Amino acid sequence: MTWGQLVMNEAGLVRLLKDALKVMTKDYIFDDYSPLVIEHIIEFAHGELVAYFGMILILSAFFLETRDILESKAITYLGLMAAGSGLLAIRAYLISEWAFLILEIAWFLAAVFGIFTLRK
């Protein structure tokens, strides 16, 4: 494998991901591979809807916390933050926004750690 084959643009990476998921994902109901479903999932994740939904989750948690409806250590608050930042991290990865990806992973891990701390 040459260096040129290792370095690819976003379209090449998406194509590689689709091909890998086609091989890995099997539809056991029809005993056939489902590349169309995988393609729709990747297109949906690339769409703005995922980013907006993640943003709404995070802003909802923040709004409810600042209005003293939720506490910042409540499981609902931490769950909203983890889900929202997780969605935004996926979106940041797909659009190659590395600084934003690191930020969202940090928020996600902080929220998940808070949830595990509460469960103990």
MOPAC internal coordinates of N, CA, C and O (Angstrom, degrees):
PM7 1SCF
backbone

  N    0.0000 0     0.00 0     0.00 0    0    0    0
  C    1.4509 1     0.00 0     0.00 0    1    0    0
  C    1.5226 1   108.24 1     0.00 0    2    1    0
  O    1.2310 1   120.70 1   -48.22 1    3    2    1
  N    1.3085 1   116.26 1   131.78 1    3    2    1
  C    1.4542 1   121.17 1  -179.43 1    5    3    2
  C    1.5212 1   110.52 1   -90.36 1    6    5    3
  O    1.2310 1   121.17 1   -14.08 1    7    6    5
  N    1.3402 1   115.36 1   165.92 1    7    6    5
  C    1.4554 1   120.69 1   177.81 1    9    7    6
  C    1.5278 1   110.35 1   -60.81 1   10    9    7
  O    1.2310 1   120.25 1   141.84 1   11   10    9
  N    1.3156 1   117.12 1   -38.16 1   11   10    9
  C    1.4610 1   121.12 1   179.46 1   13   11   10
  C    1.5124 1   112.54 1   -62.88 1   14   13   11
  O    1.2310 1   120.42 1   148.56 1   15   14   13
  N    1.3205 1   116.81 1   -31.44 1   15   14   13
  C    1.4580 1   119.53 1   177.33 1   17   15   14
  C    1.5220 1   111.91 1   -74.88 1   18   17   15
  O    1.2310 1   120.58 1   152.00 1   19   18   17
  N    1.3397 1   116.49 1   -28.00 1   19   18   17
  C    1.4582 1   119.61 1   179.22 1   21   19   18
  C    1.5205 1   112.25 1   -74.95 1   22   21   19
  O    1.2310 1   120.68 1   144.36 1   23   22   21
  N    1.3241 1   116.31 1   -35.64 1   23   22   21
  C    1.4538 1   121.17 1  -178.53 1   25   23   22
  C    1.5178 1   107.85 1   -89.01 1   26   25   23
  O    1.2310 1   120.78 1   -57.86 1   27   26   25
  N    1.3284 1   116.12 1   122.14 1   27   26   25
  C    1.4546 1   119.00 1  -179.83 1   29   27   26
  C    1.5146 1   109.38 1  -138.55 1   30   29   27
  O    1.2310 1   121.10 1   -20.69 1   31   30   29
  N    1.2951 1   115.50 1   159.31 1   31   30   29
  C    1.4527 1   119.80 1   178.15 1   33   31   30
  C    1.5228 1   109.57 1   -84.21 1   34   33   31
  O    1.2310 1   120.66 1     0.43 1   35   34   33
  N    1.3232 1   116.34 1  -179.57 1   35   34   33
  C    1.4622 1   121.33 1  -177.03 1   37   35   34
  C    1.5216 1   111.97 1   -60.79 1   38   37   35
  O    1.2310 1   120.31 1   139.97 1   39   38   37
  N    1.3276 1   117.02 1   -40.03 1   39   38   37
  C    1.4659 1   120.23 1  -179.98 1   41   39   38
  C    1.5247 1   110.38 1   -63.83 1   42   41   39
  O    1.2310 1   120.28 1   140.16 1   43   42   41
  N    1.3220 1   117.07 1   -39.84 1   43   42   41
  C    1.4562 1   120.61 1   178.08 1   45   43   42
  C    1.5158 1   111.80 1   -65.54 1   46   45   43
  O    1.2310 1   120.51 1   140.83 1   47   46   45
  N    1.3481 1   116.63 1   -39.17 1   47   46   45
  C    1.4553 1   120.81 1   178.74 1   49   47   46
  C    1.5248 1   111.06 1   -66.63 1   50   49   47
  O    1.2310 1   120.23 1   137.63 1   51   50   49
  N    1.3269 1   117.17 1   -42.37 1   51   50   49
  C    1.4637 1   120.66 1   178.05 1   53   51   50
  C    1.5236 1   110.34 1   -63.39 1   54   53   51
  O    1.2310 1   120.16 1   137.63 1   55   54   53
  N    1.3245 1   117.31 1   -42.37 1   55   54   53
  C    1.4641 1   121.28 1   178.61 1   57   55   54
  C    1.5314 1   110.38 1   -62.50 1   58   57   55
  O    1.2310 1   120.28 1   137.76 1   59   58   57
  N    1.3405 1   117.07 1   -42.24 1   59   58   57
  C    1.4549 1   121.31 1   178.20 1   61   59   58
  C    1.5201 1   110.80 1   -63.47 1   62   61   59
  O    1.2310 1   120.35 1   137.49 1   63   62   61
  N    1.3354 1   116.93 1   -42.51 1   63   62   61
  C    1.4614 1   121.61 1   178.72 1   65   63   62
  C    1.5257 1   110.88 1   -63.09 1   66   65   63
  O    1.2310 1   120.55 1   136.00 1   67   66   65
  N    1.3231 1   116.56 1   -44.00 1   67   66   65
  C    1.4681 1   120.08 1   178.55 1   69   67   66
  C    1.5249 1   111.11 1   -60.76 1   70   69   67
  O    1.2310 1   120.46 1   135.69 1   71   70   69
  N    1.3337 1   116.73 1   -44.31 1   71   70   69
  C    1.4650 1   120.58 1   179.89 1   73   71   70
  C    1.5214 1   111.10 1   -63.83 1   74   73   71
  O    1.2310 1   120.33 1   139.43 1   75   74   73
  N    1.3376 1   116.97 1   -40.57 1   75   74   73
  C    1.4639 1   120.16 1   179.65 1   77   75   74
  C    1.5211 1   110.70 1   -66.50 1   78   77   75
  O    1.2310 1   120.40 1   139.37 1   79   78   77
  N    1.3343 1   116.84 1   -40.63 1   79   78   77
  C    1.4606 1   119.54 1  -179.76 1   81   79   78
  C    1.5239 1   111.97 1   -70.37 1   82   81   79
  O    1.2310 1   120.02 1   149.46 1   83   82   81
  N    1.3142 1   117.56 1   -30.54 1   83   82   81
  C    1.4625 1   120.43 1   176.35 1   85   83   82
  C    1.5193 1   110.38 1   -61.18 1   86   85   83
  O    1.2310 1   120.82 1   139.20 1   87   86   85
  N    1.3177 1   116.03 1   -40.80 1   87   86   85
  C    1.4544 1   120.35 1  -178.52 1   89   87   86
  C    1.5268 1   110.37 1   -72.82 1   90   89   87
  O    1.2310 1   120.51 1   142.18 1   91   90   89
  N    1.3438 1   116.63 1   -37.82 1   91   90   89
  C    1.4526 1   120.60 1  -174.15 1   93   91   90
  C    1.5218 1   113.62 1   -81.37 1   94   93   91
  O    1.2310 1   119.16 1   152.60 1   95   94   93
  N    1.3199 1   119.20 1   -27.40 1   95   94   93
  C    1.4522 1   121.85 1  -172.74 1   97   95   94
  C    1.5162 1   110.11 1  -101.08 1   98   97   95
  O    1.2310 1   121.22 1   -55.05 1   99   98   97
  N    1.2914 1   115.28 1   124.95 1   99   98   97
  C    1.4553 1   120.17 1   179.98 1  101   99   98
  C    1.5184 1   108.45 1  -124.64 1  102  101   99
  O    1.2310 1   120.63 1   -43.51 1  103  102  101
  N    1.2958 1   116.39 1   136.49 1  103  102  101
  C    1.4503 1   122.31 1   177.55 1  105  103  102
  C    1.5307 1   107.42 1   -88.81 1  106  105  103
  O    1.2310 1   120.37 1   -73.86 1  107  106  105
  N    1.3200 1   116.89 1   106.14 1  107  106  105
  C    1.4542 1   120.38 1  -175.23 1  109  107  106
  C    1.5261 1   113.05 1   -77.51 1  110  109  107
  O    1.2310 1   119.82 1   164.92 1  111  110  109
  N    1.3140 1   117.95 1   -15.08 1  111  110  109
  C    1.4578 1   120.02 1   177.48 1  113  111  110
  C    1.5203 1   110.06 1   -70.44 1  114  113  111
  O    1.2310 1   120.49 1   132.16 1  115  114  113
  N    1.3136 1   116.66 1   -47.84 1  115  114  113
  C    1.4597 1   120.69 1  -178.06 1  117  115  114
  C    1.5242 1   112.44 1  -101.83 1  118  117  115
  O    1.2310 1   120.34 1  -177.61 1  119  118  117
  N    1.3567 1   116.95 1     2.39 1  119  118  117
  C    1.4519 1   122.47 1  -179.40 1  121  119  118
  C    1.5362 1   111.23 1    52.70 1  122  121  119
  O    1.2310 1   121.58 1  -135.58 1  123  122  121
  N    1.3324 1   114.58 1    44.42 1  123  122  121
  C    1.4547 1   120.69 1  -178.33 1  125  123  122
  C    1.5240 1   107.93 1  -144.72 1  126  125  123
  O    1.2310 1   120.11 1   -21.59 1  127  126  125
  N    1.3343 1   117.40 1   158.41 1  127  126  125
  C    1.4567 1   121.05 1   177.40 1  129  127  126
  C    1.5204 1   109.80 1   -79.44 1  130  129  127
  O    1.2310 1   120.93 1   -32.70 1  131  130  129
  N    1.3272 1   115.83 1   147.30 1  131  130  129
  C    1.4625 1   121.37 1  -175.00 1  133  131  130
  C    1.5155 1   111.70 1  -118.63 1  134  133  131
  O    1.2310 1   119.10 1  -109.14 1  135  134  133
  N    1.3105 1   119.33 1    70.86 1  135  134  133
  C    1.4739 1   119.98 1  -179.38 1  137  135  134
  C    1.5201 1   112.66 1   -67.99 1  138  137  135
  O    1.2310 1   119.96 1   152.92 1  139  138  137
  N    1.3272 1   117.67 1   -27.08 1  139  138  137
  C    1.4553 1   120.51 1  -179.32 1  141  139  138
  C    1.5214 1   111.22 1   -65.64 1  142  141  139
  O    1.2310 1   119.92 1   139.23 1  143  142  141
  N    1.3192 1   117.76 1   -40.77 1  143  142  141
  C    1.4614 1   121.86 1   178.36 1  145  143  142
  C    1.5214 1   110.08 1   -63.90 1  146  145  143
  O    1.2310 1   120.51 1   136.32 1  147  146  145
  N    1.3152 1   116.63 1   -43.68 1  147  146  145
  C    1.4611 1   121.20 1   179.90 1  149  147  146
  C    1.5224 1   110.35 1   -62.89 1  150  149  147
  O    1.2310 1   120.91 1   138.46 1  151  150  149
  N    1.3118 1   115.87 1   -41.54 1  151  150  149
  C    1.4643 1   120.71 1   178.98 1  153  151  150
  C    1.5245 1   111.04 1   -61.03 1  154  153  151
  O    1.2310 1   120.35 1   138.76 1  155  154  153
  N    1.3240 1   116.93 1   -41.24 1  155  154  153
  C    1.4605 1   120.69 1   179.16 1  157  155  154
  C    1.5295 1   111.45 1   -66.91 1  158  157  155
  O    1.2310 1   119.89 1   142.49 1  159  158  157
  N    1.3165 1   117.82 1   -37.51 1  159  158  157
  C    1.4683 1   121.14 1   178.54 1  161  159  158
  C    1.5234 1   110.22 1   -64.56 1  162  161  159
  O    1.2310 1   120.12 1   136.18 1  163  162  161
  N    1.3221 1   117.37 1   -43.82 1  163  162  161
  C    1.4674 1   121.02 1   179.74 1  165  163  162
  C    1.5235 1   110.67 1   -66.11 1  166  165  163
  O    1.2310 1   120.02 1   137.82 1  167  166  165
  N    1.3299 1   117.57 1   -42.18 1  167  166  165
  C    1.4686 1   120.81 1   177.43 1  169  167  166
  C    1.5210 1   110.87 1   -62.72 1  170  169  167
  O    1.2310 1   120.33 1   139.44 1  171  170  169
  N    1.3433 1   116.97 1   -40.56 1  171  170  169
  C    1.4604 1   120.80 1   179.37 1  173  171  170
  C    1.5283 1   110.65 1   -63.81 1  174  173  171
  O    1.2310 1   120.43 1   137.27 1  175  174  173
  N    1.3391 1   116.79 1   -42.73 1  175  174  173
  C    1.4642 1   120.71 1   179.67 1  177  175  174
  C    1.5236 1   111.52 1   -66.44 1  178  177  175
  O    1.2310 1   120.06 1   148.84 1  179  178  177
  N    1.3174 1   117.49 1   -31.16 1  179  178  177
  C    1.4612 1   121.20 1   176.74 1  181  179  178
  C    1.5233 1   111.38 1   -74.00 1  182  181  179
  O    1.2310 1   119.95 1   159.66 1  183  182  181
  N    1.3007 1   117.70 1   -20.34 1  183  182  181
  C    1.4578 1   121.43 1  -176.08 1  185  183  182
  C    1.5153 1   112.64 1   -73.34 1  186  185  183
  O    1.2310 1   121.59 1   -17.33 1  187  186  185
  N    1.2992 1   114.57 1   162.67 1  187  186  185
  C    1.4662 1   121.29 1  -179.41 1  189  187  186
  C    1.5260 1   111.96 1   -71.26 1  190  189  187
  O    1.2310 1   119.85 1   159.04 1  191  190  189
  N    1.3248 1   117.89 1   -20.96 1  191  190  189
  C    1.4559 1   121.32 1  -176.18 1  193  191  190
  C    1.5278 1   111.61 1   -59.46 1  194  193  191
  O    1.2310 1   120.04 1   139.44 1  195  194  193
  N    1.3134 1   117.53 1   -40.56 1  195  194  193
  C    1.4675 1   121.42 1   178.45 1  197  195  194
  C    1.5221 1   110.11 1   -62.18 1  198  197  195
  O    1.2310 1   120.34 1   136.22 1  199  198  197
  N    1.3218 1   116.95 1   -43.78 1  199  198  197
  C    1.4620 1   120.94 1  -179.85 1  201  199  198
  C    1.5265 1   110.84 1   -64.43 1  202  201  199
  O    1.2310 1   120.32 1   136.78 1  203  202  201
  N    1.3184 1   117.00 1   -43.22 1  203  202  201
  C    1.4617 1   119.76 1   179.52 1  205  203  202
  C    1.5259 1   111.96 1   -65.72 1  206  205  203
  O    1.2310 1   120.33 1   140.45 1  207  206  205
  N    1.3264 1   116.97 1   -39.55 1  207  206  205
  C    1.4606 1   120.14 1   179.35 1  209  207  206
  C    1.5285 1   110.71 1   -65.05 1  210  209  207
  O    1.2310 1   120.20 1   136.24 1  211  210  209
  N    1.3394 1   117.23 1   -43.76 1  211  210  209
  C    1.4623 1   120.37 1   176.49 1  213  211  210
  C    1.5129 1   111.92 1   -61.38 1  214  213  211
  O    1.2310 1   120.85 1   138.05 1  215  214  213
  N    1.3283 1   115.97 1   -41.95 1  215  214  213
  C    1.4572 1   120.57 1   178.58 1  217  215  214
  C    1.5289 1   111.16 1   -62.82 1  218  217  215
  O    1.2310 1   120.20 1   137.93 1  219  218  217
  N    1.3270 1   117.21 1   -42.07 1  219  218  217
  C    1.4716 1   121.45 1   179.97 1  221  219  218
  C    1.5251 1   110.55 1   -63.71 1  222  221  219
  O    1.2310 1   120.12 1   139.86 1  223  222  221
  N    1.3249 1   117.38 1   -40.14 1  223  222  221
  C    1.4649 1   120.30 1   178.23 1  225  223  222
  C    1.5231 1   111.61 1   -61.78 1  226  225  223
  O    1.2310 1   120.58 1   133.06 1  227  226  225
  N    1.3325 1   116.50 1   -46.94 1  227  226  225
  C    1.4687 1   120.45 1  -179.05 1  229  227  226
  C    1.5237 1   111.17 1   -66.07 1  230  229  227
  O    1.2310 1   120.52 1   134.68 1  231  230  229
  N    1.3233 1   116.60 1   -45.32 1  231  230  229
  C    1.4691 1   119.32 1  -179.85 1  233  231  230
  C    1.5243 1   111.92 1   -66.98 1  234  233  231
  O    1.2310 1   119.98 1   145.78 1  235  234  233
  N    1.3172 1   117.64 1   -34.22 1  235  234  233
  C    1.4696 1   120.31 1   176.41 1  237  235  234
  C    1.5203 1   110.84 1   -63.43 1  238  237  235
  O    1.2310 1   120.70 1   135.13 1  239  238  237
  N    1.3208 1   116.27 1   -44.87 1  239  238  237
  C    1.4683 1   120.01 1   178.05 1  241  239  238
  C    1.5222 1   110.65 1   -60.77 1  242  241  239
  O    1.2310 1   120.59 1   135.26 1  243  242  241
  N    1.3223 1   116.48 1   -44.74 1  243  242  241
  C    1.4616 1   120.78 1  -179.62 1  245  243  242
  C    1.5294 1   111.18 1   -64.72 1  246  245  243
  O    1.2310 1   120.20 1   135.76 1  247  246  245
  N    1.3350 1   117.22 1   -44.24 1  247  246  245
  C    1.4569 1   121.58 1   179.52 1  249  247  246
  C    1.5309 1   110.75 1   -61.58 1  250  249  247
  O    1.2310 1   120.10 1   134.16 1  251  250  249
  N    1.3246 1   117.41 1   -45.84 1  251  250  249
  C    1.4663 1   120.73 1  -179.18 1  253  251  250
  C    1.5239 1   111.58 1   -66.90 1  254  253  251
  O    1.2310 1   120.34 1   146.72 1  255  254  253
  N    1.3112 1   116.95 1   -33.28 1  255  254  253
  C    1.4607 1   120.13 1   178.58 1  257  255  254
  C    1.5177 1   111.36 1   -71.80 1  258  257  255
  O    1.2310 1   119.73 1   139.89 1  259  258  257
  N    1.3182 1   118.13 1   -40.11 1  259  258  257
  C    1.4653 1   120.69 1  -179.49 1  261  259  258
  C    1.5257 1   112.22 1   -72.89 1  262  261  259
  O    1.2310 1   120.16 1   162.13 1  263  262  261
  N    1.3053 1   117.30 1   -17.87 1  263  262  261
  C    1.4814 1   121.69 1   177.14 1  265  263  262
  C    1.5214 1   111.57 1   -96.75 1  266  265  263
  O    1.2310 1   120.14 1  -169.31 1  267  266  265
  N    1.3339 1   117.34 1    10.69 1  267  266  265
  C    1.4716 1   124.54 1  -179.72 1  269  267  266
  C    1.5242 1   113.06 1    58.31 1  270  269  267
  O    1.2310 1   120.45 1  -150.20 1  271  270  269
  N    1.3146 1   116.75 1    29.80 1  271  270  269
  C    1.4600 1   121.44 1   174.56 1  273  271  270
  C    1.5323 1   109.07 1   -89.18 1  274  273  271
  O    1.2310 1   120.47 1   142.75 1  275  274  273
  N    1.3202 1   116.70 1   -37.25 1  275  274  273
  C    1.4618 1   123.36 1   175.02 1  277  275  274
  C    1.5150 1   109.25 1  -121.56 1  278  277  275
  O    1.2310 1   121.32 1   -28.37 1  279  278  277
  N    1.3218 1   115.08 1   151.63 1  279  278  277
  C    1.4645 1   119.76 1   172.28 1  281  279  278
  C    1.5263 1   108.42 1   -96.73 1  282  281  279
  O    1.2310 1   120.73 1   -28.43 1  283  282  281
  N    1.3048 1   116.20 1   151.57 1  283  282  281
  C    1.4668 1   119.80 1  -176.99 1  285  283  282
  C    1.5257 1   112.61 1   -67.71 1  286  285  283
  O    1.2310 1   120.03 1   165.59 1  287  286  285
  N    1.3184 1   117.54 1   -14.41 1  287  286  285
  C    1.4675 1   120.36 1   176.71 1  289  287  286
  C    1.5227 1   111.97 1  -105.59 1  290  289  287
  O    1.2310 1   120.12 1  -168.16 1  291  290  289
  N    1.3333 1   117.37 1    11.84 1  291  290  289
  C    1.4638 1   120.97 1   177.69 1  293  291  290
  C    1.5172 1   109.88 1   -78.21 1  294  293  291
  O    1.2310 1   120.63 1   -32.19 1  295  294  293
  N    1.3112 1   116.41 1   147.81 1  295  294  293
  C    1.4607 1   120.97 1  -178.20 1  297  295  294
  C    1.5314 1   111.02 1   -63.05 1  298  297  295
  O    1.2310 1   119.89 1   146.15 1  299  298  297
  N    1.3203 1   117.82 1   -33.85 1  299  298  297
  C    1.4647 1   120.99 1   178.89 1  301  299  298
  C    1.5199 1   110.93 1   -66.06 1  302  301  299
  O    1.2310 1   120.42 1   135.06 1  303  302  301
  N    1.3136 1   116.80 1   -44.94 1  303  302  301
  C    1.4600 1   121.34 1   178.64 1  305  303  302
  C    1.5273 1   110.57 1   -61.47 1  306  305  303
  O    1.2310 1   120.86 1   130.86 1  307  306  305
  N    1.3232 1   115.96 1   -49.14 1  307  306  305
  C    1.4648 1   119.93 1  -178.63 1  309  307  306
  C    1.5278 1   111.65 1   -65.78 1  310  309  307
  O    1.2310 1   120.23 1   144.99 1  311  310  309
  N    1.3220 1   117.17 1   -35.01 1  311  310  309
  C    1.4614 1   120.59 1   176.99 1  313  311  310
  C    1.5148 1   112.10 1   -65.62 1  314  313  311
  O    1.2310 1   120.81 1   136.95 1  315  314  313
  N    1.3433 1   116.05 1   -43.05 1  315  314  313
  C    1.4673 1   119.70 1   176.92 1  317  315  314
  C    1.5230 1   111.03 1   -62.60 1  318  317  315
  O    1.2310 1   120.69 1   138.12 1  319  318  317
  N    1.3161 1   116.29 1   -41.88 1  319  318  317
  C    1.4620 1   120.21 1   179.63 1  321  319  318
  C    1.5261 1   111.35 1   -66.40 1  322  321  319
  O    1.2310 1   120.00 1   138.09 1  323  322  321
  N    1.3311 1   117.60 1   -41.91 1  323  322  321
  C    1.4620 1   120.87 1  -179.84 1  325  323  322
  C    1.5283 1   110.72 1   -65.75 1  326  325  323
  O    1.2310 1   120.37 1   135.10 1  327  326  325
  N    1.3198 1   116.91 1   -44.90 1  327  326  325
  C    1.4697 1   119.94 1  -179.18 1  329  327  326
  C    1.5268 1   110.74 1   -65.22 1  330  329  327
  O    1.2310 1   120.54 1   133.67 1  331  330  329
  N    1.3159 1   116.58 1   -46.33 1  331  330  329
  C    1.4670 1   120.32 1  -179.19 1  333  331  330
  C    1.5074 1   112.84 1   -63.63 1  334  333  331
  O    1.2310 1   120.51 1   133.62 1  335  334  333
  N    1.3242 1   116.63 1   -46.38 1  335  334  333
  C    1.4641 1   119.17 1  -179.19 1  337  335  334
  C    1.5274 1   110.90 1   -71.23 1  338  337  335
  O    1.2310 1   119.93 1   149.47 1  339  338  337
  N    1.3151 1   117.75 1   -30.53 1  339  338  337
  C    1.4622 1   120.05 1   175.40 1  341  339  338
  C    1.5223 1   111.85 1   -64.54 1  342  341  339
  O    1.2310 1   120.47 1   136.03 1  343  342  341
  N    1.3238 1   116.70 1   -43.97 1  343  342  341
  C    1.4680 1   120.52 1   177.22 1  345  343  342
  C    1.5294 1   111.17 1   -63.88 1  346  345  343
  O    1.2310 1   120.78 1   137.36 1  347  346  345
  N    1.3168 1   116.11 1   -42.64 1  347  346  345
  C    1.4632 1   119.08 1   179.60 1  349  347  346
  C    1.5321 1   111.60 1   -68.30 1  350  349  347
  O    1.2310 1   120.32 1   148.94 1  351  350  349
  N    1.3296 1   116.99 1   -31.06 1  351  350  349
  C    1.4717 1   119.54 1   176.49 1  353  351  350
  C    1.5249 1   110.61 1   -67.04 1  354  353  351
  O    1.2310 1   120.28 1   138.73 1  355  354  353
  N    1.3233 1   117.07 1   -41.27 1  355  354  353
  C    1.4629 1   120.29 1   177.24 1  357  355  354
  C    1.5184 1   110.06 1   -62.01 1  358  357  355
  O    1.2310 1   120.85 1   134.47 1  359  358  357
  N    1.3053 1   115.98 1   -45.53 1  359  358  357
  C    1.4708 1   120.55 1   179.44 1  361  359  358
  C    1.5369 1   110.80 1   -62.02 1  362  361  359
  O    1.2310 1   120.62 1   136.52 1  363  362  361
  N    1.3378 1   116.43 1   -43.48 1  363  362  361
  C    1.4749 1   120.15 1   179.59 1  365  363  362
  C    1.5228 1   110.91 1   -61.99 1  366  365  363
  O    1.2310 1   120.14 1   141.65 1  367  366  365
  N    1.3134 1   117.33 1   -38.35 1  367  366  365
  C    1.4650 1   120.45 1   177.97 1  369  367  366
  C    1.5227 1   110.66 1   -64.90 1  370  369  367
  O    1.2310 1   120.32 1   135.40 1  371  370  369
  N    1.3213 1   117.00 1   -44.60 1  371  370  369
  C    1.4562 1   120.61 1  -176.83 1  373  371  370
  C    1.5225 1   113.34 1   -66.75 1  374  373  371
  O    1.2310 1   120.47 1   151.87 1  375  374  373
  N    1.3390 1   116.71 1   -28.13 1  375  374  373
  C    1.4631 1   118.83 1   179.58 1  377  375  374
  C    1.5331 1   111.79 1  -103.31 1  378  377  375
  O    1.2310 1   120.60 1  -169.73 1  379  378  377
  N    1.3289 1   116.46 1    10.27 1  379  378  377
  C    1.4719 1   123.20 1   175.35 1  381  379  378
  C    1.5240 1   113.44 1    60.29 1  382  381  379
  O    1.2310 1   120.46 1  -137.78 1  383  382  381
  N    1.3142 1   116.72 1    42.22 1  383  382  381
  C    1.4656 1   122.09 1   174.12 1  385  383  382
  C    1.5267 1   107.70 1   -99.55 1  386  385  383
  O    1.2310 1   120.62 1   -93.92 1  387  386  385
  N    1.3285 1   116.43 1    86.08 1  387  386  385
  C    1.4581 1   121.29 1  -167.96 1  389  387  386
  C    1.5214 1   113.42 1   -68.82 1  390  389  387
  O    1.2310 1   119.02 1   139.80 1  391  390  389
  N    1.3021 1   119.47 1   -40.20 1  391  390  389
  C    1.4720 1   120.85 1   179.20 1  393  391  390
  C    1.5326 1   110.23 1   -65.05 1  394  393  391
  O    1.2310 1   120.86 1   137.98 1  395  394  393
  N    1.3218 1   115.97 1   -42.02 1  395  394  393
  C    1.4651 1   120.97 1   177.72 1  397  395  394
  C    1.5273 1   110.64 1   -65.70 1  398  397  395
  O    1.2310 1   120.35 1   143.24 1  399  398  397
  N    1.3218 1   116.94 1   -36.76 1  399  398  397
  C    1.4649 1   121.49 1   177.77 1  401  399  398
  C    1.5311 1   110.34 1   -61.82 1  402  401  399
  O    1.2310 1   120.46 1   133.86 1  403  402  401
  N    1.3197 1   116.72 1   -46.14 1  403  402  401
  C    1.4663 1   120.24 1  -179.93 1  405  403  402
  C    1.5234 1   110.86 1   -62.68 1  406  405  403
  O    1.2310 1   120.47 1   137.59 1  407  406  405
  N    1.3264 1   116.70 1   -42.41 1  407  406  405
  C    1.4586 1   120.64 1   178.34 1  409  407  406
  C    1.5245 1   111.20 1   -60.78 1  410  409  407
  O    1.2310 1   120.23 1   133.34 1  411  410  409
  N    1.3244 1   117.16 1   -46.66 1  411  410  409
  C    1.4622 1   120.58 1  -177.54 1  413  411  410
  C    1.5238 1   111.91 1   -69.06 1  414  413  411
  O    1.2310 1   120.10 1   145.47 1  415  414  413
  N    1.3302 1   117.41 1   -34.53 1  415  414  413
  C    1.4650 1   119.43 1   175.71 1  417  415  414
  C    1.5228 1   109.99 1   -64.93 1  418  417  415
  O    1.2310 1   120.37 1   140.05 1  419  418  417
  N    1.3320 1   116.91 1   -39.95 1  419  418  417
  C    1.4688 1   120.37 1   178.47 1  421  419  418
  C    1.5243 1   110.58 1   -62.84 1  422  421  419
  O    1.2310 1   119.84 1   135.69 1  423  422  421
  N    1.3294 1   117.92 1   -44.31 1  423  422  421
  C    1.4685 1   121.40 1   178.07 1  425  423  422
  C    1.5256 1   110.99 1   -64.18 1  426  425  423
  O    1.2310 1   120.74 1   138.01 1  427  426  425
  N    1.3252 1   116.19 1   -41.99 1  427  426  425
  C    1.4557 1   120.72 1   179.34 1  429  427  426
  C    1.5267 1   111.02 1   -61.52 1  430  429  427
  O    1.2310 1   120.59 1   131.67 1  431  430  429
  N    1.3294 1   116.47 1   -48.33 1  431  430  429
  C    1.4599 1   120.14 1  -179.34 1  433  431  430
  C    1.5281 1   111.96 1   -64.17 1  434  433  431
  O    1.2310 1   120.22 1   141.38 1  435  434  433
  N    1.3342 1   117.18 1   -38.62 1  435  434  433
  C    1.4690 1   120.34 1   177.78 1  437  435  434
  C    1.5223 1   110.79 1   -62.70 1  438  437  435
  O    1.2310 1   120.36 1   138.55 1  439  438  437
  N    1.3337 1   116.92 1   -41.45 1  439  438  437
  C    1.4679 1   120.68 1  -179.88 1  441  439  438
  C    1.5266 1   110.74 1   -68.76 1  442  441  439
  O    1.2310 1   120.07 1   136.54 1  443  442  441
  N    1.3128 1   117.47 1   -43.46 1  443  442  441
  C    1.4679 1   120.96 1   179.75 1  445  443  442
  C    1.5266 1   110.33 1   -65.30 1  446  445  443
  O    1.2310 1   120.23 1   138.49 1  447  446  445
  N    1.3304 1   117.17 1   -41.51 1  447  446  445
  C    1.4580 1   120.71 1   176.65 1  449  447  446
  C    1.5307 1   110.32 1   -61.01 1  450  449  447
  O    1.2310 1   120.58 1   139.67 1  451  450  449
  N    1.3448 1   116.49 1   -40.33 1  451  450  449
  C    1.4628 1   120.15 1   177.54 1  453  451  450
  C    1.5159 1   111.70 1   -63.35 1  454  453  451
  O    1.2310 1   120.10 1   141.32 1  455  454  453
  N    1.3231 1   117.41 1   -38.68 1  455  454  453
  C    1.4648 1   121.00 1   178.67 1  457  455  454
  C    1.5222 1   109.90 1   -65.11 1  458  457  455
  O    1.2310 1   120.01 1   134.64 1  459  458  457
  N    1.3282 1   117.59 1   -45.36 1  459  458  457
  C    1.4626 1   120.26 1   179.02 1  461  459  458
  C    1.5194 1   111.72 1   -64.92 1  462  461  459
  O    1.2310 1   119.86 1   145.42 1  463  462  461
  N    1.3157 1   117.87 1   -34.58 1  463  462  461
  C    1.4484 1   122.20 1   177.55 1  465  463  462
  C    1.5265 1   110.65 1   -64.99 1  466  465  463
  O    1.2310 1   120.31 1   139.81 1  467  466  465
  N    1.3288 1   117.01 1   -40.19 1  467  466  465
  C    1.4546 1   121.27 1   179.21 1  469  467  466
  C    1.5257 1   112.07 1   -67.63 1  470  469  467
  O    1.2310 1   120.36 1   146.71 1  471  470  469
  N    1.3090 1   116.92 1   -33.29 1  471  470  469
  C    1.4559 1   121.28 1  -177.29 1  473  471  470
  C    1.5255 1   112.67 1   -71.73 1  474  473  471
  O    1.2310 1   120.16 1   159.75 1  475  474  473
  N    1.3370 1   117.31 1   -20.25 1  475  474  473
  C    1.4760 1   119.84 1  -178.42 1  477  475  474
  C    1.4854 1   112.04 1   -77.06 1  478  477  475
  O    1.2310 1   120.10 1   180.00 1  479  478  477

